[in-house]
Amino acid sequence: MFEKIMELALKRGFLIQSAEVYNAPAGFYDFGPVGTALKRKIQEAWRNQFIRREGNLEIETCAILPEIVLKASGHVGCFADPLVECIKCAKKHRADELIRNYLGKNKEELKKKNPKALELKTEGMNAEQLTKTITELGITCECGGKLNEAKPFNLMFKTNIGAAEGNTAYTRPETAQGIFLDFQRVFKAHGAKLPMGIAQIGRSFRNEISPRQGLLRLREFTQMELEYFFDPQNQKHLKFKEVENEEIKLYTREEQMKNSEKETRITARELVEKKIVPNEIMAYFLVREKQFYDAMGVKKHRIRHMLAEETPHYSGGNFDVEVETSYGWIETVGTAYRTDYDLKSHAQASKKELSVFIEERKEKIIPHVVEPSFGVDRLFWCVLEAAYRQANKEQGKEWDWFDFPTSISPIDVAVFPLMKKDGMPEKAREIEKTLREEGLDVLYDESGSVGKRYARMDEVGTPYCITVDYETKETGEVTIRFRNDGKQIKVKISEIARTIKKCIKEGKVSV
Ligand SMILES: [Zn+2]
């Protein structure tokens, strides 16, 4: 399934392998025109839900950070994956991944010979434990060579600022740090009151050891992160009432320990009452994340409570949104209660005041933070997988296509003249112009048969196609063809824009 979707995504220009003509290294993808449009619409939908509707603030910070920042944040010391090297061919492998792949591939054999091994969890293992496991299981490189000891490999791209040596810097591994660094200024300039949410959408970088899974593991990727700063003595959320009865699907720690896949349906209020989440704020965002994924058409999701050994020492609780894909369950959103860890670390390292004054208590505090952090590229892939439909002749689809929600379809509407004559192209061009002026994403196409044009539009998930035909001149009407059932309706030219906009709003994809 992965291959088929990737093939269509490459064919229709959603994605382009970066520096393809040079066979450049893996882990880098460019977005073609329809891919860029889809990504932009996903980001815009996020901006609407997590920034505008919440009254949060958006900033844009630099991608290159001096070493001292990332020392303070802990990334220079700890942001690493375990690396092992083959003694024979020198190939480098990520140790934990190697073990997981080995267990996956040898499941049946291990069931008989060494069933205990199948219960191994690499999450939370240190380098020494990973080395020991590799030796005990007798895992080798694919060339048959033995592997040396696991060592941490830092995942940041290193560079140097200016001409003089010694000004080490890194490309940021997450957008969050820029928000912490700017917090004081934004806070003072925007009312100096908690709670305050500050968000950012931007590129981050991780020098992955061996990225292989398309968009799921990239070396350069886009994040959408929100840092919600609040007074630790007030862990309520003002809009909690709006979500308290909403249910999420929780994958509990207990079920994970049992290697069971069972999910628990639980409301936001129960999450708080049973103290599964640290506070209302966390429960609030988990529901908003679930709603956002539903709106993106990605329905196979659950919220996983991260195991204690995977959770950073300073964290008050971490929850991931996981989505079931052709790769199995993958993490696509991390929601973390980062406490005051980041601001405190930067205050210590910079020796600057990063606390705020609480008027009511006449007290200085360092705010606490809950952070929902989304990976756009992974979400983009989940959207493609969720919307992908295989050809089905009985349904009149002789081609694979995408069933995107109308709110994020890369192209809103296509306009075709039936023939390249008798004034049809001119009329169609006029309609195209009007629809563009109405703010819609429009594509004009006159090449090939109408059937071929429909097929191309289905392949990029365009929900509506408008055709100007012989009758248009006399009746002043065009046909609108709906993507999902291929059925058509007649509409007056003056009514096209209004009709299309209404359909987009209602998510209407069939007659
Ligand atoms: Zn080897």
Residues whose N, C-alpha, C, O or C-beta is under 5 A from the ligand:
A	BS01	ZN	C86 K88 C89 A90 K91 C141 E142 C143 G145
